[in-house]
């Protein structure tokens, strides 16, 4: 036991780059707000230690993929060179998600190697567009200490707050690692109803780990669609914090097309005030090791949907871990997970619904389903309900199977080959989950990406 503790805490200290933990203290100075946030996160991470396979939340996924010493962050620069820029341009052209959208129909924000690239982003959103305010974190880091009036701004008050509050309820140490080490990011405040989607693209063009941070604050009655994609890269740790004020509405769609060597760790923390609506969908179509953590806390009369689909082969590993906390009465939540695994691929779903004593008349739904297309593929699932109220309707269920042989026979009797029949049935299986996306154009974009990956599985 003692050796495990030494390993856990020693590695946490090493990842944070701290030689003397006693030297880390919260500075509590208004003009050092980012340093304060990061110092507190380092302390929390070193107190928690790195996650281990023995931990309940990590028993299905080896955390060493995200915590070995080679995952330490290195210095980065917002300035590219001509050779890297050629790779960036090629990656955006060949692998970027949501290419069906014309550049003038969306707001683009591009992070390359963890740094905001102004030349690949939409200047309108960065310079202030009606209904949108933006703050670039590297600018704040570089000019700290900053004037006291700025330290009282919306981004100073909110950055890190939701993640830290959630961490007090359910431990998410790798989100603390992100907070401790991020070197750039973007904060967005939505004050109106934004018709154009915002698309944040993450590219990693080298083998160094990158920690990206996004804060999204939706003011009362506002609405926006956020598209979030990982275009290319090897090591990511991305945290998205969402604060939704009363009656606000967010549609969040994440597209991941990782390479076989990719290690992607994402965390979504959302806090919904009364009458807010959240719909979050994640598609993972590719290789590597991916873990998506989602933590949602809801007040009264909120509606939250968390859906995820995965299509993977080879020896890939895709983990979707979801926690939904009902804290006020009259709210509903829906978790829908569908995974398709082939070869030696592994899918994981850990989903929990927690209903507090005051959250009467809660409606919580959770369903996970997997198609295993080979004897060596796996699906590991852990559904949980934790209920302290007595007037609730909560359910969970999970199924695992291969494609239906009767449906295969039907399609083949009508001229489909074996590969065509299996592909058609898998596409229909995934489409049922993708239909959780309300926007028809986004739904079609996501399905196009899934369809390409599905057909790749059966063409190999």
N, C-alpha and C positions, 0 to 999 in steps of 0.2 A: 504493500500500500504506500509506504513512504517513498519507494523508488518511483512509483507512478506520479506521486505528487511533485517530486523533484523534476521529473521530465516535463510534466505539464506546465509548471510555472517557470521553469528555466527557459523552455522554448518560447513561452509567451513574452518573456523579457527580451529574448534574443530577437524575436520578430519585431518588437517595438523599437529595437536599437537602443535599449536602456541598459547601462552597465550598473547603475546604482538606483534601485527603485525608490529608496528613501529620498532621493533628490527631486522626485516628481511630486509637486504639490499643485493644487488648484490655485491659480493666481488671483481670481476674483477681482479683476480690474476691468472696468468697462471698455478701456481702450485696447485690451488684449483679448478680445472675445473669442477669436479662433484658437489662440493658444490655450485658453481656458477649456474650451470644448475638447480639444485634442489631449490635453493633460488628463482631464477626467476620464476620457475614454481609455487612455493607456493604463491608468490605475485600475479601472474596471476590468479590462482585459487581463491584466496581470493577476488580479485577484481571482478571476474565474479560471485562468489558465487556458491553454489551447484545448479544444474539444478532443476527446479520445473515442475510439471505437466502442469502448465500454459504456459510454454515455448513452442514455435512452434515446435521445434525439438523433444519435449518429450510429446506431447499431447496424443500419443497412447501407451506410455510405462511409467509406474510409476518409476521415477528415485530413489525413496526411496529404491528400492531393492538394489541399489548400493551406497547409500549415508547415510543410517542410521548410528547411532553412533557405532553399532556393526560391521561396515565395516572398522574400524580403524586397521591399520597394527600393528603387534607386532614383537618383536625381533625374529630373526630366526638364525639358525645355520646350517652350511654345514655338520655337523656330525649327523648321524642318531643313532638310537638304534636298538637293535635286533628285538624288537616287531614291530616297524614302518617299518623296512626293510623287514620283512616278509609280511606286508601289501603291500608294494611297489612292491615286487616281484610278489605277487598274482595278483595285479591290472594290472601289465604289461602283465602277462601271460593270464589273462582272458578278459581284456577290451581294450587293446591297439589297436589302428588303424594301418592299413598298415602291418599287420602281414604276408601278402603274400610275403613281401620282406625279404630275408635272411639277417642276420646281416652284412655279409661281402659285401652285394650289396648296402648298404647305409651308410651314415655318421650319427650316432646317437648322439643327444645332449639331455640330460634328466634334466629337472628342477623339483625338488621335494620340495614342500612347498616354492617355489620361489627361491630356491638355486640350482645352478648347481651341479649335482652329477657326479664327475669324474669317479667313479666306474661303472656308468651306461651310460657313454658316450664313444664316439669313440676317443681314445687318438690321432689318426692321425690328426684329424681336429683341435684339441686343441693345438697340438704341432707344427702345421704347415705342411700342405700338399701342394704339387705343385698346384699353382693356387688359394690357399685359405690362408688368414691370419685371425687369431682369437684373440680376446681380451676378457677376463673374467672380468666383471665389479667389482665384489666383490674384486678381487685382486687390482684393481685401487683404490677402496674406502679405503681399508685397508692400502695401502701404501701412501695415500695422506697426506702431500704434496709430489708431485712427481717432478722429475727433469724437468727442462724447455724443453729440447729436446723432451721428451715424450709428453708434453702438446701440441706440434705442430704436433702430429701424426694424421693419417687419422680418427681415432675414436674420438679423442678429438675435432677435427674440425667439425665432422658431427653428433655426438650424440645429439639429441634434436633439431637439426636445422630445419629439415623438419616439425616436429610436431609444432614447434613454428611459422614457416612461415605460415603453414596451418591455425593455430589458429588465425592469423591476418585476414584471409579471411572468415573463417567459424568457429565459436566458438565450441570447443570440450572440455568442462571443465573437464570431467573425464579422459581424456588423460593427462591434466595438473596434475591431482591428482596422476596419475601413475608416471609421471616424478618427482613429489615432493617426492614420498615415495618409489620408487623402491630401493631394497637393493642388487639386483644382476641381472645379465643378460649376454647376449653374443653379441659381435660385430663381424661381419664377413665381410671380404673384398674379393671379387671374382675378380681375375685378368686373368682368362683363361676360357676355355670351360670345365665345370665340368660335367662328365658323370654320376657320382653317385649322386642320390638325397641326400639332407640334410634333416633329420627328427628331428624336435624339439618337444619333448614330455613334456607336463606340467601335473604334478600330484600334487594334494593338499590332503594330508592325515589327515588333522585336520580341525577344524571349523574356523580357522583364515583366514582372507583375505590375498591374496598374490598378489603382484605387480611384474610382470615379464616384462623385457625389452629386445627387440631384435633390433639390427641395422644391416641392410644388405646393403652393398655398392657394386654395380656392375660396374667395370671399363669399359672403352670403348671396345666394341666388345665382352665382356664376356657373359657367359650364365650359368644358374644353375636352378635346380628344388628344391623348398623348400616345404617340407611337414610339416604341423603344426597341432598338435593334442592335445586335452584336454582329458586325460585318465580318471581321476576321481577327484572329489573334490567338494567343496561347494561354495567357493568364489574366483573368479579370476578377475583381471584387467590386461590385457595383451596388450602391445603396440608393434607394429612392424613398424619400419621406414625403408623405401626402397628408396635408391638413385640409379637411373639408368643413367649411363653415355651414351654417344652417341653410338647408335647401339647395346646396350646390350639387353639381353632377359631373362625374368624371368617367370617361371611357378610356381605358388603358389597354393597349395591345402591344405585346412584346413578341418579337420574332428573333429566334436564335438559330443560326445555321453554323454550328461550330465545326472546326476541323478535327481530325482524329486525335491530335495532340493537345487540344484545347482543355483548359480548366476554367470553368465559368462558375462563379459564386455570385448570385444576386439576392438582394433582400429588399422587400417592399414592406414599409411600415405605413399604415393608414389609420388616421383617426377621423371618424365621422361624427359630426355634431348632428343635432336633431334634423330629421327629414332629408338627410343627404343620401345620394345614390352613387354607388361605385360598381363599375363592371371592369374586371381585370381578366385578360386572357393571355396565355403564354403558349406559343408554339415552339417546340424544340425539334428541329429536323436536321440531324447530323450526328457527328461523332464526338469523341472526347468524354469528359466527365463534367456534368452540369448539376448544380444544386440550386434550386429556386426556393427561397424561403419567403413566405407571405404572412404578415401579422396584421390583422384588422381588428380595431376596437370601435364599437358602434354605440351611440346614444339612442334616444327614443325615435321610433318610427323611421328607421333607416332601412335601406335595401342594399345588400352587397352580394355580388356574384364574383366567384373566383373559379375560373375554368382553365384547364391546361390540356394540351395534346402533345404527344411525342411520337416520333417515327424514327426508329434507330435500328442499326445493324452492327455488324462486326463485334467489338468488345466495348461498346459505349455504355455509359451509365448515366441515367437521367433520374433525378430525385426532385420531386415537388413536395415540399413540407409546408402545411398551411395551418394557421391558428386563427380562429374567428371568435372574438369575445363579444358577447351581447351584454351591455352594461345598462341599457335603458329599455323600457317596455315597448312592445308593438313593432319590433324590428324583424326583418327576415334576412336569411343568408342562404346561399346556394353554392355548393362546391361540386363541380363536375370535372372528372379527370378521365381521359382516355389515352391509352398508350399502346403502341404497336412495337413489338420487340422481335428481332430476328437474329440469327446466328448466336453469339454469346452475349447479346445485349441484356442489360438489366434495367428495369423500371422500378421506381420506388414512389409510393404515395403515403405520406403520414398526414392525416387530417384530424383536426380537433375542433370541436364546437364547445365553447364554455358559456354557460348561461348563469349570470349572477342572480342573486336573490330578488333584486328589484326589476329584473328583466322579464316581467310577466308577458304573456301572449307573444312569446317568441316563436318564430317558425324557422327551424334550421334543417337544411337538407344537405346530404352528402352522398355522392355516388362515384365509385371508381370502377373502371372496367379496363381490361387488357386483352389484347390478342397476342398470343405467343406463337410465332410462326415456325419455331424450331424447338427441338427437345432440349437444347442447351440455353435457351433464353429464359429469363426470370422476371417475375413481377412480385414485389414485396410490398405489403400494405399493412398499415396500422391505423384503423379508424378509432376515434375516441369521442365520447360524449361526457361532459362534466356539467351536471345540471343542478342548480340550487333553487330554482323556481318551480312552482307546482302547476302553473297554467301555461304549458308549452306544447309545441308539436315539433319533435325532432326525430330524425331518422338517418340511418346510414346503411350502405350496402356496397358489396364489392363482388365482381365476377371476373373469372379468368378462363379463357378458352382459346381454341384455334378457330379458324374460319369454319362456318357451318358447312358440312359436307353435302347436305341436301341443296343448299343454295349453289354450291360449286357445281353439282351435277346439273342443276337447272340451267346455269349459264353455259356450261360446256355443251349441253344438248342443243344449244342455240348458236353454236359456232365459235364460242370463246375458247382460246387455248387455256391451259392450266394457269400460266402466268397472268394472262389477261383477266381470267375469272377471279383469281386471288386479289389482283390489283384493284378490280372494281369493287369487291366486297370490303377491302381495307379502306378504300376511299370513302365508301358509304359510312363505314364505322367512324372514321375520323370526322366526316362532315357533320354528323350529329352533334359533336362537341363544338366544332367551329361555328355552328348555328347559334351558339350562345352570344356571338358578337352581333350587336344590333345593327351596326352600319353595314349596308349591303356591299359597298365598294371595298371596305376593309375586309369584310368577310371573304370576298372573292380573292383579294390579294393573298390572304393567309392560306386559303384553300389551294391556290396555285402553287405556293411554296411547298405545301404538304404533298400535293399531287406529284410534283417533280421528285421529291424524296421517295415517295412510295414506288414510283416506277423505276427509280434507281435500284431499289431493293430487289425487284424482280427481274432486272436486266443483267444483274451481276451473276 
